[in-house]
Amino acid sequence: MDDHAQSNRRLWNEWSDAFQAAWNADTDDDLPPAPSPFDADAPGFAEQSLLDASDVEGADYVELGCGGGQGTVGTAELGADAVGLDFSEEQLAHARRLRDFYGADARFAQGDVTSLPFPDDRFDLASSEAAFQMVADLDRALAEAHRVLRPGGVFVLSVPHPLYEAFDAETSELTRDYLDPGPRDITISEEYGETLTVFDRPIDARYNALAEAGFDVHRLVEHQHPHVAENDPGARDLPDALWKVPRSVRFWAVA
Ligand SMILES: C[S@@+](CC[C@H](N)C(=O)[O-])C[C@H]1O[C@@H](n2cnc3c(N)ncnc32)[C@H](O)[C@@H]1O
């Protein structure tokens, strides 16, 4: 694991309880949310997806950088044989708790997305939400995603939109160069010893990296905010200017 990954992992272990509390803030007696990227009822899904529900049911699925396991559990609930992978033990503990809340049939594994502990051609579906922007060696991570997918397997890759990331979230001013690929260190809060290192690669760099890894990109979606706000607790208190740029970008790619 490289130095960036090691310090990111320490940060995620420290931050995990507070991060997952935001996910679960409004749930009291209800089940915490577990949205799947393959949920046919999600806004915009029909226009974006390469799949229908029958493709997900019974599919072998892996979530890369699963965090609290929301996507893994949500996709298991759609009938997939689901595995979530993350390098943070604390995030995985939350993921297992969410699975147990749901009584879902999902498994979790610890590992780095640049060196997956799975054999070749193991999965039909893979997804990653808000994790690959933290990966220094993007080519290696994408090669690994391609390796573990069967030919024709679908990879849904979502990352924060690099244009959104160029704005200062408090002043709403454009403070960074969209073309700057990073690394950039983010201080989450003084209470944590580590910063989070991210790589805000422009869209063309990400698209070309997917192609280099052997993927055919079939769809590219710049997310509408109503969709994101519904699924992301961090999107609730956005300043006005930031509603005018996409919050995230999602690639639908085929191995
Ligand atoms: C912002 S969270 C997103 C989690 C989840 N996908 C979601 O949408 O809520 C990013 C997750 O990626 C994980 N992560 C970051 N870099 C990773 C790497 N190189 N290998 C495995 N997991 C990684 C972190 O531990 C964290 O749980």
The ligand as an SDF file (V2000), in Angstrom:
LIG
                    3D

 27 29  0  0  0  0  0  0  0  0999 V2000
  -16.3810    8.4090    0.7650 C   0  0  0  0  0  0  0  0  0  0  0  0
  -16.3060    6.7250    1.3130 S   0  0  0  0  0  0  0  0  0  0  0  0
  -17.5610    6.0430    0.2940 C   0  0  0  0  0  0  0  0  0  0  0  0
  -18.0700    4.7650    0.8300 C   0  0  0  0  0  0  0  0  0  0  0  0
  -19.2880    4.2260    0.0970 C   0  0  0  0  0  0  0  0  0  0  0  0
  -18.9010    3.7700   -1.2370 N   0  0  0  0  0  0  0  0  0  0  0  0
  -20.3850    5.2720    0.0330 C   0  0  0  0  0  0  0  0  0  0  0  0
  -20.7850    5.6470   -1.0870 O   0  0  0  0  0  0  0  0  0  0  0  0
  -20.8250    5.7150    1.0960 O   0  0  0  0  0  0  0  0  0  0  0  0
  -14.8230    6.1000    0.5420 C   0  0  0  0  0  0  0  0  0  0  0  0
  -14.4310    4.7050    1.0250 C   0  0  0  0  0  0  0  0  0  0  0  0
  -13.3660    4.2480    0.1890 O   0  0  0  0  0  0  0  0  0  0  0  0
  -12.4460    3.5430    0.9980 C   0  0  0  0  0  0  0  0  0  0  0  0
  -11.1690    3.5500    0.2760 N   0  0  0  0  0  0  0  0  0  0  0  0
  -10.4520    4.6290   -0.1160 C   0  0  0  0  0  0  0  0  0  0  0  0
   -9.3450    4.2510   -0.7540 N   0  0  0  0  0  0  0  0  0  0  0  0
   -9.3630    2.8910   -0.7830 C   0  0  0  0  0  0  0  0  0  0  0  0
   -8.4810    1.9100   -1.3020 C   0  0  0  0  0  0  0  0  0  0  0  0
   -7.3260    2.2530   -1.9160 N   0  0  0  0  0  0  0  0  0  0  0  0
   -8.7940    0.6070   -1.1530 N   0  0  0  0  0  0  0  0  0  0  0  0
   -9.9430    0.2510   -0.5030 C   0  0  0  0  0  0  0  0  0  0  0  0
  -10.8090    1.1380    0.0290 N   0  0  0  0  0  0  0  0  0  0  0  0
  -10.5250    2.4470   -0.1210 C   0  0  0  0  0  0  0  0  0  0  0  0
  -12.4620    4.2900    2.3200 C   0  0  0  0  0  0  0  0  0  0  0  0
  -12.0180    3.5050    3.3980 O   0  0  0  0  0  0  0  0  0  0  0  0
  -13.9290    4.6620    2.4530 C   0  0  0  0  0  0  0  0  0  0  0  0
  -14.6360    3.6850    3.1700 O   0  0  0  0  0  0  0  0  0  0  0  0
  1  2  1  0
  2  3  1  0
  2 10  1  0
  3  4  1  0
  4  5  1  0
  5  6  1  0
  5  7  1  0
  7  8  2  0
  7  9  1  0
 10 11  1  0
 11 12  1  0
 11 26  1  0
 12 13  1  0
 13 14  1  0
 13 24  1  0
 14 15  1  0
 14 23  1  0
 15 16  2  0
 16 17  1  0
 17 18  1  0
 17 23  2  0
 18 19  1  0
 18 20  2  0
 20 21  1  0
 21 22  2  0
 22 23  1  0
 24 25  1  0
 24 26  1  0
 26 27  1  0
M  CHG  2   2   1   9  -1
M  END
$$$$
